[in-house]
């Protein structure tokens, strides 16, 4: 969906009202957050819908949900409001802020050194590091300016820099038959239930040949649920090797999967209207990647 043209008469108060209700899924709570009355909030949202000629929120006495149009509009609105806040900050002389996102801790070994290098070069910049459980770490709707991702987003909206390629490991319940065996290959796992983080994970059944794909998938929504499902014996999970170094659990053991495709650890940022400091952050990442590349020594 295209950005909202100014000639539609849409004002920032309309956008802030819509975002508040979309976040709270409740008009009363959203009105309290905005410090206005609920009837005033309802009128503002209704005015926005009239201006756009579409319904953004489906509401009844019990629930408030985004319509399909509302889901399409919301990321654009987030970006507009984020850009406004940044512009106001620049005009008033507030210290610039760069929001760095990550999906989960498999990228932590790469995040901290790059952030430190960037901060040394830009001591006047506030760097906020935020976790978002989605595939692009908050980049799509402007919540973050640059993100560390396990895997390649494969999205033309984003520029990317591959920081490393990691082997995959399998996370096994501590009493699993493969814990003390030899080399693990994908075929050893074909008869297992596979625990998959469907929000921000890197595993799909496409890793296996069609004839040997596992029959059972245990779907979870974040790394904590992923670990607990495996520890409870509900299945096994594949993940970048850094997960095994960063996430330990007394009931989980990690083993290298020798024939699994490697996982790129990726830095990503919006191609259009990127934050002015993104180029410098990417430069820090490129410099550190070069220094750590064994082919350069």
ZINORFEN-V818283 format. One record per pair of residues at least 24 apart in sequence whose C-alpha atoms are under 10 Angstrom apart, sorted by sequence separation. I is the first residue (numbers start at 1). GAP is how many residues later the second one is. D is the distance in Angstrom with one decimal. If there is no record, write none. Layout:
# ZINORFEN-V818283
I,GAP,D / I,GAP,D
This chain:
# ZINORFEN-V818283
17,24,6.5 / 18,24,9.6 / 21,24,8.7 / 170,24,10.0 / 171,24,9.5 / 188,24,10.0 / 189,24,8.9 / 190,24,4.7 / 191,24,7.2 / 192,24,7.2 / 193,24,5.6 / 194,24,6.0 / 195,24,6.0 / 196,24,6.1 / 197,24,5.2 / 198,24,8.0 / 199,24,9.6 / 223,24,9.2 / 227,24,9.2 / 228,24,9.1 / 239,24,8.4 / 240,24,8.8 / 16,25,10.0 / 17,25,8.6 / 187,25,7.1 / 189,25,7.5 / 190,25,8.0 / 191,25,8.4 / 192,25,8.9 / 193,25,6.8 / 194,25,8.4 / 195,25,7.1 / 196,25,8.2 / 197,25,5.8 / 201,25,9.5 / 227,25,7.8 / 240,25,8.8 / 17,26,9.8 / 18,26,8.3 / 19,26,9.7 / 96,26,10.0 / 104,26,9.9 / 105,26,8.9 / 186,26,9.1 / 187,26,8.7 / 190,26,9.6 / 196,26,9.2 / 197,26,6.9 / 14,27,9.0 / 17,27,6.8 / 18,27,6.0 / 97,27,9.1 / 98,27,7.1 / 99,27,8.4 / 100,27,7.0 / 101,27,8.3 / 102,27,7.7 / 103,27,8.6 / 104,27,6.7 / 186,27,9.4 / 187,27,9.4 / 196,27,9.4 / 197,27,9.7 / 13,28,9.7 / 16,28,9.6 / 17,28,6.3 / 18,28,9.5 / 96,28,7.4 / 97,28,5.7 / 98,28,6.3 / 99,28,5.9 / 100,28,5.9 / 101,28,5.8 / 102,28,6.4 / 103,28,5.6 / 104,28,7.8 / 197,28,8.3 / 198,28,9.9 / 14,29,9.6 / 15,29,9.1 / 16,29,9.4 / 95,29,6.5 / 96,29,5.2 / 97,29,4.6 / 98,29,4.9 / 99,29,4.8 / 100,29,4.8 / 101,29,4.8 / 102,29,5.0 / 103,29,5.2 / 104,29,7.3 / 196,29,9.8 / 197,29,6.4 / 14,30,5.8 / 15,30,8.4 / 18,30,8.1 / 95,30,6.1 / 96,30,6.2 / 97,30,5.8 / 98,30,6.2 / 99,30,6.1 / 100,30,6.2 / 101,30,5.6 / 102,30,6.3 / 103,30,5.2 / 104,30,9.4 / 195,30,9.5 / 196,30,7.1 / 197,30,10.0 / 13,31,7.7 / 14,31,6.3 / 17,31,9.1 / 18,31,9.5 / 94,31,9.9 / 95,31,6.9 / 96,31,8.7 / 97,31,7.2 / 98,31,8.6 / 99,31,7.2 / 100,31,8.6 / 101,31,6.8 / 102,31,8.2 / 103,31,6.3 / 195,31,6.5 / 13,32,9.3 / 14,32,9.1 / 25,32,9.2 / 27,32,9.5 / 101,32,9.8 / 102,32,9.0 / 103,32,6.9 / 195,32,8.9 / 11,33,9.9 / 14,33,7.6 / 15,33,7.8 / 26,33,9.0 / 102,33,9.2 / 103,33,7.2 / 104,33,8.8 / 196,33,9.8 / 14,34,5.8 / 22,34,9.2 / 25,34,9.2 / 102,34,7.9 / 103,34,5.0 / 168,34,9.7 / 195,34,7.2 / 203,34,8.1 / 204,34,9.2 / 13,35,9.4 / 14,35,9.3 / 22,35,7.9 / 101,35,8.3 / 102,35,5.0 / 103,35,8.5 / 168,35,9.6 / 195,35,7.1 / 203,35,6.3 / 21,36,8.6 / 26,36,8.9 / 27,36,9.6 / 101,36,5.1 / 102,36,8.1 / 111,36,9.2 / 194,36,9.0 / 202,36,8.0 / 203,36,7.0 / 10,37,8.9 / 11,37,8.5 / 14,37,9.9 / 26,37,7.2 / 27,37,8.0 / 100,37,8.6 / 101,37,6.4 / 102,37,9.7 / 111,37,7.0 / 193,37,9.7 / 201,37,9.2 / 202,37,6.7 / 203,37,9.5 / 10,38,6.7 / 18,38,8.3 / 25,38,7.1 / 26,38,6.1 / 100,38,9.0 / 101,38,7.6 / 110,38,8.2 / 201,38,7.8 / 202,38,8.1 / 9,39,8.9 / 10,39,9.8 / 18,39,8.6 / 25,39,5.1 / 26,39,9.0 / 99,39,9.5 / 100,39,9.2 / 195,39,7.7 / 196,39,9.4 / 201,39,9.8 / 8,40,9.5 / 24,40,8.9 / 25,40,6.4 / 99,40,9.6 / 107,40,9.8 / 108,40,8.5 / 193,40,9.5 / 194,40,8.4 / 195,40,5.6 / 196,40,8.9 / 197,40,9.0 / 10,41,6.9 / 24,41,10.0 / 25,41,8.4 / 107,41,6.2 / 193,41,7.0 / 194,41,5.3 / 195,41,5.7 / 196,41,6.6 / 197,41,9.9 / 8,42,9.9 / 9,42,7.0 / 10,42,8.3 / 22,42,8.1 / 23,42,10.0 / 101,42,8.3 / 102,42,9.1 / 106,42,9.3 / 107,42,6.7 / 192,42,9.4 / 193,42,4.6 / 194,42,5.1 / 195,42,5.0 / 196,42,8.0 / 197,42,9.9 / 8,43,6.1 / 9,43,9.2 / 21,43,8.1 / 22,43,7.5 / 23,43,9.9 / 99,43,9.3 / 100,43,9.0 / 101,43,5.6 / 105,43,9.6 / 106,43,8.5 / 107,43,6.6 / 192,43,6.5 / 193,43,6.4 / 194,43,5.6 / 195,43,8.0 / 196,43,9.4 / 7,44,9.9 / 8,44,7.2 / 21,44,9.1 / 22,44,6.8 / 99,44,7.5 / 100,44,5.7 / 101,44,7.5 / 102,44,8.8 / 103,44,8.2 / 104,44,8.9 / 105,44,9.7 / 106,44,6.9 / 192,44,6.9 / 193,44,8.6 / 194,44,8.0 / 8,45,9.9 / 21,45,9.3 / 99,45,4.8 / 100,45,6.1 / 101,45,6.2 / 102,45,5.5 / 103,45,7.2 / 104,45,8.2 / 105,45,9.3 / 192,45,9.6 / 98,46,7.8 / 99,46,5.3 / 100,46,5.2 / 101,46,4.4 / 102,46,4.9 / 103,46,6.3 / 104,46,8.3 / 189,46,9.9 / 5,47,9.9 / 98,47,6.4 / 99,47,6.8 / 100,47,5.6 / 101,47,6.2 / 102,47,6.2 / 103,47,7.8 / 189,47,8.1 / 4,48,8.3 / 18,48,10.0 / 22,48,8.5 / 97,48,9.6 / 98,48,8.1 / 99,48,8.5 / 100,48,7.8 / 101,48,8.5 / 102,48,8.8 / 189,48,9.5 / 22,49,9.2 / 151,49,9.4 / 189,49,9.8 / 150,50,8.2 / 151,50,8.5 / 152,50,9.1 / 19,51,10.0 / 149,51,8.7 / 150,51,7.7 / 151,51,6.2 / 18,52,9.0 / 22,52,8.1 / 149,52,9.7 / 150,52,6.7 / 151,52,9.6 / 186,52,9.7 / 207,52,9.8 / 208,52,8.9 / 110,53,7.6 / 149,53,9.7 / 207,53,7.2 / 110,54,8.8 / 173,54,9.5 / 207,54,7.7 / 18,55,9.9 / 19,55,7.1 / 171,55,9.8 / 172,55,9.6 / 173,55,9.8 / 18,56,8.3 / 19,56,9.6 / 107,56,9.7 / 171,56,8.3 / 173,56,9.2 / 174,56,9.2 / 175,56,9.6 / 107,57,9.9 / 173,57,5.8 / 174,57,7.4 / 176,57,8.4 / 15,58,10.0 / 19,58,7.5 / 172,58,6.5 / 173,58,5.2 / 174,58,9.7 / 175,58,8.8 / 15,59,9.0 / 18,59,8.7 / 19,59,7.5 / 82,59,9.1 / 83,59,8.3 / 171,59,7.2 / 172,59,7.6 / 173,59,7.2 / 174,59,8.8 / 176,59,9.8 / 79,60,9.4 / 82,60,6.5 / 171,60,8.9 / 173,60,5.7 / 176,60,9.2 / 203,60,9.6 / 15,61,10.0 / 16,61,8.4 / 79,61,8.5 / 80,61,9.1 / 81,61,8.8 / 82,61,7.4 / 172,61,8.2 / 173,61,8.7 / 202,61,7.7 / 15,62,6.4 / 16,62,9.0 / 19,62,9.5 / 78,62,9.2 / 79,62,5.5 / 80,62,8.3 / 81,62,10.0 / 82,62,9.3 / 173,62,7.8 / 202,62,9.7 / 14,63,10.0 / 15,63,8.5 / 75,63,9.8 / 78,63,5.4 / 79,63,4.6 / 135,63,9.2 / 136,63,9.9 / 137,63,8.5 / 172,63,7.7 / 173,63,7.1 / 75,64,9.5 / 76,64,8.6 / 77,64,7.8 / 78,64,6.0 / 79,64,7.5 / 133,64,9.8 / 134,64,9.2 / 135,64,6.3 / 136,64,7.9 / 171,64,9.1 / 172,64,5.2 / 173,64,9.6 / 12,65,9.4 / 15,65,8.7 / 16,65,7.7 / 75,65,6.5 / 76,65,6.3 / 77,65,9.0 / 78,65,7.2 / 79,65,9.6 / 133,65,9.9 / 134,65,5.4 / 135,65,4.6 / 171,65,5.7 / 172,65,7.0 / 15,66,7.7 / 75,66,4.0 / 76,66,8.2 / 133,66,6.4 / 134,66,5.1 / 135,66,7.6 / 170,66,6.8 / 171,66,5.1 / 172,66,9.1 / 74,67,7.6 / 75,67,7.3 / 132,67,10.0 / 133,67,6.0 / 134,67,8.9 / 135,67,9.3 / 170,67,5.5 / 171,67,6.2 / 1,68,8.8 / 12,68,8.9 / 73,68,9.9 / 75,68,9.2 / 132,68,9.0 / 133,68,9.4 / 169,68,8.3 / 170,68,4.5 / 171,68,7.6 / 189,68,9.7 / 4,69,8.7 / 12,69,7.7 / 169,69,5.7 / 170,69,6.5 / 188,69,9.5 / 2,70,9.3 / 3,70,8.2 / 168,70,6.4 / 169,70,5.6 / 170,70,8.7 / 171,70,9.8 / 185,70,9.9 / 187,70,9.9 / 1,71,6.4 / 2,71,8.6 / 168,71,5.4 / 169,71,6.1 / 170,71,8.6 / 184,71,7.0 / 185,71,8.4 / 186,71,6.7 / 1,72,7.0 / 4,72,8.3 / 12,72,9.1 / 167,72,8.5 / 168,72,4.5 / 169,72,5.4 / 171,72,9.3 / 183,72,8.1 / 184,72,6.5 / 185,72,5.2 / 186,72,8.0 / 187,72,9.3 / 3,73,6.5 / 4,73,8.6 / 166,73,9.4 / 167,73,6.0 / 168,73,5.3 / 169,73,8.9 / 171,73,7.8 / 179,73,9.4 / 180,73,9.8 / 182,73,9.5 / 183,73,7.4 / 184,73,5.0 / 185,73,5.6 / 186,73,6.6 / 2,74,8.3 / 3,74,8.4 / 166,74,5.8 / 167,74,5.7 / 168,74,8.8 / 169,74,8.5 / 170,74,8.9 / 179,74,6.8 / 181,74,9.6 / 183,74,7.2 / 184,74,6.3 / 185,74,5.7 / 186,74,6.6 / 1,75,8.6 / 165,75,8.9 / 166,75,6.2 / 167,75,8.8 / 168,75,9.3 / 169,75,7.6 / 174,75,9.3 / 178,75,9.6 / 179,75,7.8 / 180,75,9.4 / 183,75,7.0 / 184,75,8.3 / 185,75,7.3 / 3,76,10.0 / 4,76,9.6 / 165,76,9.9 / 166,76,7.6 / 168,76,9.7 / 173,76,9.7 / 174,76,7.7 / 175,76,8.0 / 176,76,9.2 / 178,76,9.9 / 179,76,7.3 / 183,76,9.8 / 184,76,9.7 / 3,77,9.0 / 173,77,9.4 / 174,77,4.9 / 175,77,8.5 / 176,77,8.8 / 178,77,8.4 / 173,78,5.8 / 174,78,4.9 / 175,78,8.8 / 172,79,8.4 / 173,79,4.8 / 174,79,5.5 / 171,80,10.0 / 172,80,5.5 / 173,80,6.4 / 174,80,9.0 / 171,81,6.3 / 172,81,5.2 / 173,81,8.9 / 170,82,9.9 / 171,82,5.7 / 172,82,6.1 / 170,83,8.2 / 171,83,4.6 / 172,83,7.8 / 169,84,9.8 / 170,84,5.5 / 171,84,6.7 / 169,85,6.1 / 170,85,5.3 / 171,85,9.1 / 168,86,9.8 / 169,86,5.3 / 170,86,6.3 / 171,86,10.0 / 134,87,9.2 / 168,87,8.8 / 169,87,4.3 / 170,87,6.4 / 133,88,7.8 / 134,88,9.1 / 168,88,6.3 / 169,88,5.2 / 133,89,6.6 / 150,89,9.2 / 151,89,9.2 / 167,89,7.5 / 168,89,5.9 / 169,89,8.4 / 132,90,9.8 / 133,90,9.1 / 150,90,7.8 / 167,90,7.6 / 168,90,7.9 / 170,90,9.9 / 167,91,8.0 / 168,91,8.8 / 169,91,8.5 / 167,92,9.2 / 168,92,6.3 / 167,93,7.4 / 168,93,7.2 / 169,93,9.7 / 167,94,7.1 / 168,94,6.0 / 166,95,8.9 / 167,95,4.6 / 168,95,6.9 / 103,96,9.2 / 104,96,7.9 / 165,96,9.5 / 166,96,5.3 / 167,96,6.3 / 103,97,6.4 / 104,97,9.0 / 165,97,5.9 / 166,97,5.0 / 167,97,9.0 / 102,98,9.9 / 103,98,8.8 / 164,98,9.6 / 165,98,5.4 / 166,98,6.2 / 164,99,8.2 / 165,99,4.3 / 166,99,7.3 / 164,100,5.7 / 165,100,6.1 / 162,101,10.0 / 163,101,7.3 / 164,101,5.3 / 165,101,8.9 / 162,102,6.2 / 163,102,5.5 / 164,102,7.4 / 161,103,9.5 / 162,103,5.9 / 163,103,5.6 / 164,103,9.9 / 161,104,8.6 / 162,104,4.5 / 163,104,6.9 / 161,105,5.6 / 162,105,6.3 / 160,106,6.4 / 161,106,5.1 / 162,106,8.8 / 159,107,9.9 / 160,107,5.5 / 161,107,6.5 / 159,108,8.3 / 160,108,4.4 / 161,108,9.1 / 158,109,9.7 / 159,109,5.6 / 160,109,6.6 / 158,110,6.1 / 159,110,5.4 / 160,110,8.9 / 151,111,9.2 / 152,111,8.3 / 157,111,9.7 / 158,111,5.3 / 159,111,6.1 / 160,111,9.2 / 151,112,5.6 / 152,112,6.4 / 157,112,8.4 / 158,112,4.5 / 159,112,5.5 / 150,113,6.9 / 151,113,4.9 / 152,113,7.5 / 153,113,8.4 / 155,113,9.9 / 157,113,6.0 / 158,113,5.1 / 159,113,9.3 / 150,114,6.3 / 151,114,5.6 / 152,114,6.3 / 153,114,9.8 / 156,114,9.1 / 157,114,5.8 / 158,114,8.2 / 149,115,8.5 / 150,115,4.8 / 151,115,6.3 / 152,115,9.0 / 153,115,8.2 / 155,115,9.9 / 156,115,8.1 / 157,115,7.4 / 159,115,9.9 / 149,116,6.0 / 150,116,6.2 / 151,116,9.6 / 152,116,8.7 / 158,116,9.7 / 106,117,9.7 / 148,117,7.3 / 149,117,5.1 / 150,117,8.9 / 104,118,8.0 / 105,118,8.5 / 148,118,5.8 / 149,118,6.2 / 103,119,8.9 / 104,119,6.9 / 147,119,8.1 / 148,119,4.7 / 149,119,7.3 / 103,120,9.3 / 104,120,9.6 / 147,120,5.7 / 148,120,6.5 / 146,121,7.1 / 147,121,5.2 / 148,121,9.2 / 161,121,7.9 / 146,122,5.7 / 147,122,6.4 / 160,122,9.2 / 163,122,7.6 / 145,123,8.8 / 146,123,4.6 / 147,123,9.6 / 162,123,9.5 / 163,123,8.0 / 145,124,6.3 / 146,124,7.5 / 161,124,8.3 / 162,124,9.2 / 144,125,8.7 / 145,125,7.4 / 161,125,7.9 / 163,125,9.0 / 164,125,8.0 / 144,126,9.7 / 163,126,6.1 / 162,127,8.9 / 163,127,9.3 / 142,128,8.9 / 145,128,9.9 / 146,128,8.7 / 161,128,9.7 / 164,128,9.7 / 139,129,8.2 / 140,129,9.3 / 145,129,7.0 / 146,129,8.6 / 163,129,9.7 / 164,129,9.0 / 139,130,6.9 / 140,130,7.9 / 145,130,6.2 / 163,130,9.6 / 136,131,9.9 / 137,131,9.3 / 139,131,7.0 / 144,131,9.5 / 145,131,9.5 / 146,131,9.7 / 136,132,8.0 / 142,132,9.5 / 145,132,8.9 / 146,132,6.8 / 106,133,8.6 / 107,133,9.3 / 109,133,7.8 / 136,133,9.2 / 142,133,9.8 / 145,133,7.1 / 146,133,9.9 / 106,134,6.9 / 108,134,8.5 / 109,134,10.0 / 106,135,8.1 / 107,135,7.6 / 108,135,9.4 / 146,135,8.4 / 106,136,5.4 / 107,136,8.5 / 109,136,9.5 / 146,136,8.8 / 105,137,8.4 / 106,137,4.9 / 109,137,8.6 / 105,138,7.0 / 106,138,8.5 / 108,138,8.1 / 104,139,9.2 / 106,139,8.6 / 107,139,9.5 / 105,140,10.0 / 106,140,7.0 / 105,141,7.0 / 106,141,8.5 / 105,142,8.0 / 125,152,9.2 / 110,155,8.4 / 122,155,9.5 / 110,156,9.5 / 111,156,9.2 / 110,157,9.4 / 107,158,6.8 / 122,158,9.1 / 106,159,8.5 / 107,159,8.5 / 118,159,9.7 / 121,159,8.9 / 122,159,9.7 / 107,160,9.5 / 121,160,9.6 / 118,162,7.4 / 119,162,9.2 / 118,163,5.9 / 121,163,8.9 / 117,164,8.7 / 118,164,9.0 / 102,165,9.4 / 118,165,8.6 / 119,165,9.6 / 101,166,9.7 / 115,166,7.9 / 117,166,9.9 / 118,166,5.9 / 101,167,9.6 / 114,167,7.7 / 117,167,6.2 / 118,167,8.5 / 114,168,8.8 / 116,168,9.2 / 117,168,8.4 / 100,169,9.7 / 114,169,9.4 / 115,169,8.2 / 114,170,6.0 / 115,170,8.6 / 117,170,9.3 / 113,171,9.2 / 114,171,5.6 / 117,171,8.4 / 113,172,8.7 / 114,172,9.1 / 114,173,9.0 / 111,174,9.0 / 114,174,7.0 / 110,175,8.7 / 113,175,8.0 / 114,175,9.2 / 99,176,9.5 / 98,177,7.8 / 97,178,9.6 / 98,178,9.3 / 100,178,9.8 / 110,178,9.3 / 98,179,7.2 / 99,179,9.8 / 110,179,9.2 / 96,180,9.9 / 97,180,8.9 / 98,180,8.0 / 96,181,8.9 / 100,181,9.7 / 98,183,9.2 / 86,189,9.2 / 83,190,9.2 / 83,192,8.9 / 79,194,9.7
